[in-house]
């Protein structure tokens, strides 16, 4: 007699296994992990141009369009297109 295969239920995905945000890799950005249960939360600061005074950009969702639209192309890491 054949045994039925186990059926995997598709529920909400584990928040720690979601795909990462796509943000350009910058040498002047500081990302600070915020303690939050079951979530990946980061605060983002920009240290351009002198690395002395950080400019807060908010969380990763609000900083992504700001960082990706930055026109200072010389500050991005060479492995970025």
C-alpha positions in Angstrom: 0.0 0.0 0.0 1.3 3.4 -0.9 1.7 6.0 1.8 0.6 9.6 1.2 3.3 12.2 0.9 3.3 14.8 3.6 1.7 18.1 2.5 3.6 21.3 3.4 1.3 24.1 4.4 2.0 27.5 2.9 1.6 30.0 5.7 3.1 33.4 6.2 6.9 33.3 5.6 9.3 33.5 8.4 10.3 37.2 8.7 14.0 36.3 9.3 14.1 34.4 6.0 12.8 37.1 3.7 14.9 38.3 0.9 17.2 41.2 1.8 16.5 44.7 0.7 18.4 45.7 -2.4 20.3 48.8 -1.5 23.6 50.0 -3.0 26.7 49.2 -1.1 28.1 52.5 0.1 31.3 53.3 2.1 29.6 56.2 3.9 26.5 54.4 5.2 26.0 53.2 8.8 23.4 50.6 9.6 22.4 50.1 13.2 20.3 47.1 14.1 17.3 47.9 16.3 16.2 45.2 18.7 12.8 44.0 17.6 11.3 40.6 18.1 10.9 38.5 15.0 11.8 41.3 12.7 14.9 42.7 11.0 14.8 46.4 11.7 17.7 48.7 10.9 18.2 52.4 11.3 20.3 54.0 8.5 22.6 57.0 8.8 24.6 58.7 6.0 28.1 59.8 6.9 28.9 61.6 3.6 31.0 63.8 3.1 33.2 64.0 6.2 32.2 61.0 8.4 31.8 63.3 11.4 28.1 64.1 11.6 25.7 61.4 10.7 22.5 62.3 8.8 19.7 60.0 9.9 17.7 58.5 7.0 15.2 56.5 9.0 14.6 52.8 8.7 15.8 50.6 5.8 12.6 51.0 3.9 12.7 54.8 3.8 16.5 54.9 3.3 16.5 52.6 0.2 15.1 55.1 -2.3 17.3 57.9 -0.9 20.5 55.8 -1.1 19.7 54.3 -4.5 19.1 57.8 -6.0 22.4 59.2 -4.7 24.4 60.8 -7.5 27.8 60.6 -5.8 28.9 57.5 -7.7 32.5 57.6 -6.3 31.3 56.6 -2.9 29.8 53.2 -3.9 31.8 50.1 -3.6 33.5 48.9 -6.9 31.5 45.7 -7.0 28.2 47.7 -7.6 27.0 48.5 -11.1 
